[in-house]
Amino acid sequence: QKAQIGVTGLAVMGRNLARNFARHGHTVALHNRSYGRTKELVEEFGHEGTFLPSESAADFVASLERPRRVVIMVKAGPATDAVIDEFAPLLEEGDMLIDAGNAHYADTRRREAALKAKGLHFVGVGVSGGEEGALHGPSIMPGGPKESYEALGPLLEDIAAKVDGVPCCVHVGPDGAGHFVKMVHNGIEYADMQLIAEAYDLLRQVGGHSPAEIADIFKGWNEGRLGSYLIEITAEVLKQVDASTGKPFVDIVVDRAEQKGTGRWTVQAALDLGVPVSGIAESVFARAISGGVPERTAAAEAGLPGPSATAGQHTGDLVADVEQALFASKIVAYAQGFQQIQAASKEYDWDINPGEMAKIWRDGCIIRAKFLDFIKQAYDKNAALPTLLVDQYFLDAVSGAQDAWRRVAVTAAQQGIPAPGFSSALAYYDSLRASRLPAALIQGQRDFFGAHTYQRVDKPGSFHTLWAAEGRPEVDA
Ligand code: NBP
């Protein structure tokens, strides 16, 4: 008996993926650097399906049917390269090495090119949903060669989350496309979390609501258009009371948000592509500010002043306004993330269908939400949509929200409550809709100090003005 699929790397993620394949009736070959984890899996979960454990890489490879499908689920980075170096010589033409870890898409592109030269298929797969998702149905974003999807796709679709029977798994595009889309998914997740945190902060500080009351507000919102996993768990977190002190859980946690790096990767890639993902960037920076202990301590010691006691009160229904601001800002963050996916697709010739990405994020992943149905519909109508904001559903939503959104940004500024997500999303929105941007002045400055030239509104061509020589630096900037 041979296995249809093998998993090497049996820590929490690999173990759960292997169990998920087995629970779906596939025979699963097992391998891990240290045999202990393999043994443990078979002892604890062997009854869930058919597992073929191997101690050596060679035995593991020999236990697989051809073309061999080897899922690598090890620590991203050098460990992945070590595993590839170990397995590649044991595989034959047409076999597949499938990296389901959180690799950077540039590493995936490099690995794919190197293995292609050896006749092997390297498939970088984005897997979202954490350990629970891996076991019960993740959202799966496979890249790699299209041919490999024919032999691999059905297995992945089997174990993926389903929405009305439709699997949250689709071939994203060649080489690093899957890992790229997974990265942007995480970037959007950062933005979503930041916006939710700002909504909570405003309800608490401006509205004076307790965490338990805010939990109920979020619970209500979860029934509406904001309905999503993140809103749902936010209500749970806010409801939580610390057993030892009796205080709200949120008040006993140190207010420094950590990060593993995928948000930062998203912003770095966006800078290279020239895509303004300001919502994601603000959320990465907001985490960095929260962790900036020396600066925050110095600011507290220096007593950086807040607004005077006469700072304005919120005009309007705060809860309703914050819901509108949250929804509108969320639309902006997703619009920016999807624009980044489209830009990368163009840059790397990936031919990614953005509507399909919204489709496979509808379940199994952290940003799963009702909202994604509307994104899917928008791109189904027009896959080349320049920005989600001009799709009728989102246009209507933002038009309806904008007055409330502005009131919330004003209140935050007047009361000295940081709301970088809400305010930068609004600035992005206003930048897009502005008939004239002050960029014209920047072009004038550039032409003044660097003779960089400019274009005119009234005739074609490049122009340079002979500015007064005085004050002009020697060096081109
Ligand atoms: P870890 O990231 O903790 O990695 C542990 C595994 O890597 C073990 O099987 C370990 O073998 C193996 N390994 C290491 Br470390 N160095 C190795 C080497 N040089 N050669 C061979 N094997 C090596 O496991 P995890 O938390 O299950 O995560 C696996 C992957 O999934 C990571 O890329 C992670 O970023 C990603 N992940 C994704 C999500 C998600 O939501 N999608 C969540 C968590 C993790 P050993 O047992 O012999 O030490």
Residues whose N, C-alpha, C, O or C-beta is under 5 A from the ligand:
A	BS01	NBP	G9 L10 A11 V12 M13 G14 R33 S34 R37 M73 V74 K75 A76 A79 A82 V83 A100 G101 N102 V127 S128 G129 G130
